[in-house]
Amino acid sequence: MRPHVGLVAGAAAAALVAAGAITYAVAEDRGPATAVPAADSADAGFARDMAIHHQQAVEMSYLVRDRTKDEEVRRLAYDIAQTQANQRGMLLGWLDLWELPKVSAEPPMTWMGMGGMPEAKDGALMPGMATNSDLRKLQSLSGRQAEVFYLQLMTDHHKGGIHMAEGCVQRCTVGVEKRLAQGMVDAQQSEIALMADMLKARGAAPRA
């Protein structure tokens, strides 16, 4: 295993260990006593939208694990799937804790002032998300082709996720959620650099 893959795996494990503490800490980290987030707040909007965004990353990661025997890609995919599935559970758990709905009638990204974006095409609801056509293509590939396409899709996905997480860092009011969002930014930036190296090793590059 390459050393930097081990670092990513270690970071993922640490995130999983800390998850329970973060989930319970949010109940005590609301700021002012009255500051349970509103349904239309950045805190709630980020939790809802990132839960959807993360779910697709989990889906793509399990797709590629079934389509390659390359241990480096399989390990990265497993780390991403486990970390993002855990974070998704935390985000949805916070919505339960706040007694807020997990869906909204407002368009995605409204909490970032981006609700007026053009309507999603082919299933890509938010920045960086793969389209339905992308997912079908990933399902059709195997071996190195699947590895390259997954790394390209996940690079785009992380870029979109970082944009959203940075929005929460700027706009959210619940301290523990802001810290989780910053952790997402840091981890996904590291994984983007790793995936660029992995693509280069396979004679490919991120999509333009």
N, C-alpha and C positions, 0 to 999 in steps of 0.2 A: 504494500500500500504506500502511495506517495505521501510524504510528510504533511503536505498541506491538506490532503483529504482527511488525515487523522485529526487535524486541528478543527476542521469543520464538524467531524463526527463528535469530537469532544464538546464543542459549543452546543451542538444539538442535544447531547445528553444533559449538559448543565441546564439548558432551557427546560427540559422535561422535569428535572429534579426541582427546579424553582417554581414550577407552575402552580402547585397547590398553594404555596405561600402567596403568590401574586393574586390568585383568585380570591383568597380570603382577605388579603390586604385591601382590596378595592373597597370593601365595606367600611373600612376605617379611614379612607383616603379621599373623601369627597370634597374637602375644602370646607367652606362654611356649612353650618348645620343644615341649611335649607337647600344645599346644592346637589340634590339628586338630579341627574341630567334630564332634560326634557326630551320628548320623543323626537323633536326636530333639532336637537343639539348636535354639535360636531361629535361629541362622545358617542351618542347613540348611532349617528350616521356612519361613523367610522367602524363601529362594531358590526353593524349590519353589512356594510359593503365589503369590509375586509374578510368577513366570514365567508361570503360568496367567492371572493377572489381566491382565498386560501383553498376552498374546496376544489377549485379547478386545478390548482397546483398539485394537490394530493392525487387527483384523478390521473393527471398526466404522468406523475411519478410512478404510480403503480402500472400504468400502461407500458412504460419503457422497461420496467423491471421484468416484465414478461416477454420482452422482445429482444433482449440482449443478454449475453453471458459475460460481458465485460464487467469485472468486479468494481472498477473505479466508478463507472456510471451507475451501476446498481447500488453501490454504497451511498453515493451522493443522492440518488433518487430516494432511497430509504430514509436518509437523514432529513431531506426536505419534506417528505410525506409525514414523518413522525412529528417533526417540529411544527409544521403548519396545521396538522390535524389537532395537535394539542392547543395551539394558540387559538384556533377556531372555536374549540370547546370553551376556552376562557372568555372569548368575546361574547358568545351566545349566553354563557353563564352570567356575565355581567348584565346583559339585557334582562335576564330573568330576575336577577337581584334587584334591578331598578324597576321591575314590573313594567317594562316597555316592550312594545311589539317587535318581533324579529323581522317584519316586513314593513314596507312603507309605500304609500301611494305616490310618493314623490320619486322622480327619476334618480337613478344612482348618481352619486357625487354632488347632490344638491347641497349637502353640508359643507362642501368646498367651494360653493359658488359656481359649480360646473353643471348644474342641472339642465342647462340649456344646450348641452352638447347634442350633435346630431343623433338621431335614434340609432341604437345599436344595430349593426348588420351582422347577420349570420351568427348570432349568439354571443358576440363579444360585447359584454355589458359595460365593461370599464377598461381604462387604459391598461395595455399590456396583455389583456386576456386573449387566449387563443379563440379562433372562430370554430364553429362546428366543422367546417371543412378541414381546418388544421387538425382537429382531433381525429377525424376520419382518416386523414393521411397518416398520422402517427400510428393509428391502429393497423394500417396496411403495410408498415415498414418493419424491417427486422435488422439485426446486426448493426453494422456501422452506420447505415442510413438512418436507422431509428435513433441511434445515439446522437448523431449530429442534429437531427431535426428536433429532438427533445431539448438538447442544450441551447439551440437557437430559440425555441419557444419559451424555455424557462428564463433565458436572459431577458427577453422582452417582458415576460411576466413579472420578473423581479423589478425591472425598471418602472413598470406601472405601479407595483406595490410600494416601491420606495417613494414615489410621488405622493401616493395616498398617505403613507405613514408620516412623511414630512408634513403633510397637511394637518394630521392629528397633533403632531408635536407643536405646531403653531396655534391650533385652534381648540384642542381639547382642554378640559378643565380638571379632569380627574387625574391626579398625579401619577398613579400607578399605570393608567392607560397611556399617558404620555411617555412614561419610561418604557413600556412595552413597545410602543411605536418606534421610539428611538433605537431600541434593541433590534427591531426588524430592519431599520435602515442600515445599521452597522453590519448585521449578519448577511443581509442580502447583497450589500456592496461587496463584501468579501467573497460571496459565492459567485457573483458576476465575474470577478477577476479570475477565480478558479475555473469557471466555465469557459472563459476566453482562452485560457491555457489548454484546456481539454479539447476545445474546438481546433486550436492551432495544431495540436498533436495529431489530429485526425484530418489535417489538410483542409480545414474549413474555417469560417469566421462567423461572428454574429451577423444577423440580418441587418441590412441598412435601415 
